[in-house]
Amino acid sequence: MIEPLAQPYPLRQRKPDWIRVKAPMGAAFNETKALMRRLNLATVCEEAACPNIGECWTKKHATVMILGDTCTRACAFCNVKTGMPRAVDLLEPQHVADAAAELGLEHIVITSVDRDDLKDGGASQFVKVIEALRTATPNTTIEILTPDFRNKADAAIEAIVAARPDVYNHNLETVPRLYPTIRPGARYYASLRLLEQVKRLDPSIFTKSGVMVGLGEQRMEVHQVMDDMRSAGIDFLTMGQYLQPTPKHAKVEAFVSPKEFEAYAAIARAKGFLLVAASPLTRSSYHAGDDFARMKAARDAQLARVAA
């Protein structure tokens, strides 16, 4: 009798109905994809296999991933490929600005791979992209989602903050206990200090961070992360369901229900965040433009109450 071949990786869990999305399609989606290819731009939407790509690209919203499509780290949750990245594209800042102009973006989100191979971790490329956007589309608000700039954070953050993005995002991703297996190349408290430093250098810049749930975290651990974020002055919290990109990645320990997300959001709002976005499909840049307008309105209202 011939034994069946063993599965090299465990089969992925079936997704519940609330996490399913429609396949990307349509003319607007294809136009956005063609623009990214023409300008030689990578997007986190594609590289990280975001479930919202169909909705966002149909609305001509795309999150550009600068510094190439190859990361120097290998986080257990991330679908971006790992390896030795190519040289930095000197035309990339202008290409990002051109994309923003052609798409008519009121708000743009710029992220990047980790570039531990670069002397400044890639901070200067973020600065050049911000400057190019300010020149080409001065009315576009700019949100950046940076890596942690390991061992280079102080100078990198100072340079980026001086370029004055409207929102500075850096994701904590998960609870401290899970860092050794989920985010082994990073350090939880270093990421917290990064966001705290941004707020200290320029309190007018909104700070933002996100976590994934479903990786085996405990409820009280998530609440503690919220407290740590508020201690660091973080304005905006995003929470979404972790989805396993491939069988090689960390498995989903639990699918968190929409009601559980609502409970997390209520706790977060009570802790004082200006804005909370929490749902199974929430991602860092999902509805980022609308959320920026809501966050700005919330701070204006808060300042008005203080002045009254």
C-alpha positions in Angstrom: 0.0 0.0 0.0 1.4 3.4 -1.0 1.2 5.9 1.9 -0.1 9.4 0.9 2.4 12.2 0.8 2.6 14.2 4.0 1.6 17.8 3.9 4.7 19.9 4.1 2.7 22.6 5.9 -0.6 22.4 7.8 -3.7 23.3 5.8 -5.0 26.8 6.4 -8.2 27.3 8.3 -11.4 28.1 6.4 -12.2 31.8 6.6 -15.5 32.8 8.2 -18.1 34.7 6.1 -17.3 38.1 7.6 -13.7 38.0 6.3 -14.4 37.2 2.7 -14.0 39.8 0.0 -14.8 40.0 -3.7 -12.1 39.3 -6.3 -10.5 42.4 -7.7 -11.8 43.4 -11.1 -13.0 46.2 -13.3 -11.7 49.0 -15.4 -10.6 51.4 -12.6 -8.8 48.5 -10.9 -6.9 47.7 -14.0 -6.1 51.4 -14.6 -4.5 51.7 -11.2 -2.5 48.6 -11.7 -1.3 49.8 -15.1 -0.2 53.1 -13.6 1.8 51.4 -10.9 3.6 49.3 -13.5 4.2 52.2 -15.9 5.9 54.2 -13.1 7.8 51.2 -11.8 6.2 51.5 -8.3 5.7 48.6 -5.9 2.6 48.6 -3.7 2.0 47.0 -0.3 -1.5 46.2 -1.6 0.0 43.6 -3.9 3.2 42.6 -2.0 1.4 42.0 1.3 -1.6 40.4 -0.4 -4.1 42.9 1.2 -7.7 41.6 1.1 -9.0 45.1 0.4 -7.0 45.6 -2.9 -10.1 45.3 -5.0 -12.1 47.9 -3.2 -9.2 50.4 -2.8 -7.8 50.1 -6.4 -11.3 50.4 -7.8 -11.5 53.8 -6.0 -7.9 54.5 -7.4 -6.4 54.5 -3.9 -3.0 52.6 -3.7 -0.4 52.5 -0.9 3.0 52.9 -2.5 5.8 50.8 -1.1 9.1 52.6 -1.7 12.7 51.3 -1.6 11.8 48.3 -3.7 9.8 45.1 -3.2 12.4 43.1 -1.3 12.8 43.2 2.5 15.9 42.5 4.6 13.8 40.9 7.3 11.5 37.9 7.4 8.6 38.5 9.8 6.4 35.5 10.3 3.2 37.3 9.3 4.4 39.2 6.2 4.1 38.2 2.6 6.7 40.6 1.3 9.7 38.7 -0.1 13.0 38.6 1.8 16.4 38.9 0.3 19.1 41.4 -0.8 17.3 44.4 -2.2 18.3 46.2 -5.3 19.9 49.7 -5.4 17.6 52.6 -4.4 15.8 54.0 -7.4 16.7 57.7 -7.7 13.6 58.4 -9.8 11.2 56.8 -7.3 10.3 60.1 -5.4 9.2 61.8 -8.7 7.3 58.7 -9.8 5.4 58.6 -6.5 4.5 62.3 -7.0 3.5 61.6 -10.6 1.2 58.7 -9.4 -0.4 61.0 -6.8 -1.1 63.7 -9.4 -2.5 61.2 -12.0 -4.7 59.5 -9.4 -5.9 62.9 -8.1 -5.2 61.8 -4.5 -6.3 64.0 -1.6 -4.4 61.8 0.8 -1.6 59.3 0.1 0.0 56.6 2.2 3.7 55.8 1.7 5.3 52.7 3.3 8.5 50.8 2.6 10.3 47.5 3.1 12.9 47.3 5.9 16.3 48.3 4.5 18.8 47.3 7.1 21.4 47.4 4.4 21.2 51.2 4.0 23.2 53.5 6.3 20.1 55.5 7.2 17.6 52.6 6.9 16.0 54.4 3.9 15.0 57.5 5.8 16.4 59.9 3.2 14.1 58.3 0.5 11.1 59.0 2.7 12.2 62.7 2.9 12.7 62.9 -0.9 9.3 61.4 -1.5 7.6 63.9 0.9 9.4 66.8 -0.8 8.4 65.6 -4.3 4.8 65.3 -3.2 4.8 68.8 -1.6 6.1 70.2 -4.9 3.8 68.3 -7.3 0.6 68.0 -5.3 0.8 70.5 -2.5 -2.8 69.9 -1.4 -2.3 66.2 -0.9 -2.0 65.2 2.8 0.8 62.7 3.4 0.8 59.7 5.6 3.9 57.6 6.0 4.2 54.1 7.5 7.9 53.5 8.3 9.9 50.6 9.5 11.7 50.9 12.9 15.1 52.0 11.5 16.8 49.6 13.8 20.0 51.1 15.3 19.5 54.2 13.2 16.2 55.5 14.6 17.2 58.9 16.2 18.7 60.5 13.1 16.2 58.8 10.8 13.2 60.1 12.7 14.6 63.6 13.1 15.1 63.8 9.3 11.6 62.6 8.5 9.8 64.7 11.1 11.7 67.7 9.8 10.0 67.0 6.4 6.6 67.3 8.1 4.4 64.5 7.0 0.8 64.9 8.2 0.6 61.4 9.8 3.5 59.3 11.0 2.5 55.6 11.3 4.6 52.7 12.6 2.9 49.5 13.5 3.5 47.6 16.7 1.9 44.6 14.9 1.4 42.3 18.0 1.8 42.0 21.8 5.3 41.9 23.3 5.1 38.2 24.2 4.8 37.2 20.6 7.6 39.4 19.2 10.3 36.6 19.2 8.2 34.4 16.9 6.1 36.9 14.9 8.4 40.0 14.6 11.9 38.6 15.6 13.9 41.4 13.9 12.2 44.2 15.9 11.9 45.2 19.5 8.5 46.2 21.0 9.8 49.0 23.2 12.0 50.4 20.5 8.9 50.8 18.3 7.1 52.5 21.1 10.0 54.9 21.6 10.0 55.7 17.9 6.4 57.0 18.0 7.0 58.8 21.3 10.0 60.6 19.7 7.9 61.7 16.7 5.3 63.3 19.0 8.0 64.9 21.2 9.8 66.4 18.1 6.6 67.7 16.6 3.3 67.4 18.5 1.3 68.6 15.5 2.1 65.4 13.5 -0.6 62.8 14.0 0.9 59.5 15.2 -0.7 56.1 14.3 -0.1 52.5 15.0 -1.7 49.2 14.3 -2.0 45.6 15.7 -3.1 42.3 14.3 -5.3 40.0 16.3 -5.7 36.2 15.9 -2.1 35.3 16.5 -2.6 33.9 20.0 -2.6 37.1 22.0 -4.7 37.4 25.1 -7.3 40.1 25.6 -5.6 41.7 28.5 -2.3 41.8 26.5 -4.1 43.8 23.8 -5.5 46.2 26.5 -1.9 46.7 27.8 -0.7 47.5 24.3 -3.4 50.2 24.1 -2.2 51.6 27.4 1.4 51.6 26.1 0.3 53.4 23.0 -1.5 56.1 24.9 1.5 56.6 27.1 3.5 57.2 23.9 0.9 59.8 22.8 -0.3 57.8 19.8 -3.4 59.4 18.3 -4.9 56.7 16.1 -5.2 52.9 16.6 -6.0 50.4 13.9 -6.8 46.8 14.6 -7.4 44.0 12.1 -7.6 40.3 11.7 -4.4 38.5 10.9 -4.7 36.4 7.7 -2.1 33.7 6.9 -0.6 34.7 3.5 0.8 31.2 2.7 1.1 27.9 4.7 4.7 28.9 5.4 3.7 31.8 7.5 2.4 31.9 11.1 -0.9 30.2 11.4 -4.2 31.9 12.4 -4.8 31.0 16.0 -8.3 32.5 16.1 -10.7 34.4 13.9 -11.9 37.3 15.9 -15.6 38.1 15.5 -16.9 41.6 14.5 -18.5 41.8 17.9 -15.2 41.2 19.6 -13.7 44.0 17.4 -16.5 46.3 18.5 -15.6 45.5 22.2 -11.9 46.3 21.6 -12.8 49.5 19.8 -15.0 50.6 22.8 -12.1 50.0 25.2 -9.7 51.9 23.0 -11.9 54.9 22.7 -12.3 54.9 26.5 -8.6 55.0 26.8 -8.5 58.3 24.9 -7.4 57.7 21.3 -8.5 60.4 18.9 -9.6 57.7 16.5 -10.0 53.9 16.5 -10.5 51.7 13.4 -11.2 48.1 14.4 -12.7 45.4 12.2 -11.7 42.1 10.7 -10.7 43.8 7.4 -9.1 46.9 8.9 -5.6 47.5 7.6 -3.2 50.5 8.3 -4.1 52.3 5.1 -7.7 51.2 4.6 -9.9 54.3 4.3 -6.9 56.3 5.4 -8.0 59.6 3.7 -11.5 59.5 5.3 -9.9 58.5 8.7 -7.5 61.4 8.4 -10.3 63.9 8.0 -12.1 62.3 11.0 -9.0 62.4 13.1 -8.3 66.1 12.3 -11.9 67.0 13.2 -11.6 65.1 16.5 -8.5 67.0 17.4 -10.0 70.4 16.4 -13.0 69.6 18.7 -10.7 68.5 21.5 -8.7 71.8 21.2 -11.9 73.8 21.1 -13.1 72.2 24.4 -9.8 73.0 26.0 -10.0 76.6 24.9 -13.6 77.1 26.0 
